[in-house]
Each structure stands twice: as structure tokens, then as C-alpha cells.
Amino acid sequence: MELAVESLETPALTKAQLAELLFDQIGLNKRESKDMIDAFFDLVTDSLVEGTDVKISGFGNFQIRTKAPRPGRNPRTGEPVAIKARRVVTFHASPKLKEQVQNAGAAT
């Protein structure tokens, strides 16, 4: 099933807009649509917090990366600053998604 996103008014796709698309195109009621979107993002978030990678076929991979502490500097003052170790989320688009984005850019 293909969801039409062209009709969205803002340049960002929001959870509310995703729920509206489920309501319009699949026929779920608005409450079920909102609950399904919330459950999906809660599952993705919980998996990442636990340190589990999230792989969505045809879309891409969300991964947790642990960055080591390192020296840095304040760009305004030049003063050395210690940057603490931290965990970050990275996203790598699938080749299929990259191709779709590339082809859409070539069509315009």
C-alpha cells in the first residue's frame, strides 16, 4: 500500500499527519490510528534505549553509537573543554530509499 504524502502542508511529516494518513487511507478510526503511530515510535525508542539496533526493510537502520570522551575547545574563546562520552542515534538509509530520493530529485 502506498501512502500519498504530497498533500501535506508543512515540510515536516508529523506523527499527527501519519495518524491522519492511516485514518484516511486504511480506514482505522482516529484513536486507533494515533495509538498505532504512538506504539510504533514507542517500540523504536525503547529498542534504541536498550541498545538494540532498529532495521526497517526498504527504509534504513537506526543504530546506537557510543562516542568516546575527547578534548574539544570553545569556538568563541578558544578555551579547551572536555567533551564527555555519550551515546548517539545514527540513521543509515537503505539503498532502496536512497534510490527513491535520488530519482525524485532528478524528476524535478
Stockholm file with secondary structure:
# STOCKHOLM 1.0

chainA/1-108         MELAVESLETPALTKAQLAELLFDQIGLNKRESKDMIDAFFDLVTDSLVEGTDVKISGFGNFQIRTKAPRPGRNPRTGEPVAIKARRVVTFHASPKLKEQVQNAGAAT
#=GR chainA/1-108 SS CCCCCTTCSSSSCCHHHHHHHHHHHHCCCHHHHHHHHHHHHHHHHHHHHTTCCEEETTTEEEEEEEECCEEEECTTTCCEEEECCEEEEEEEECHHHHHHHHHHHHHC
#=GC SS_cons         CCCCCTTCSSSSCCHHHHHHHHHHHHCCCHHHHHHHHHHHHHHHHHHHHTTCCEEETTTEEEEEEEECCEEEECTTTCCEEEECCEEEEEEEECHHHHHHHHHHHHHC
//
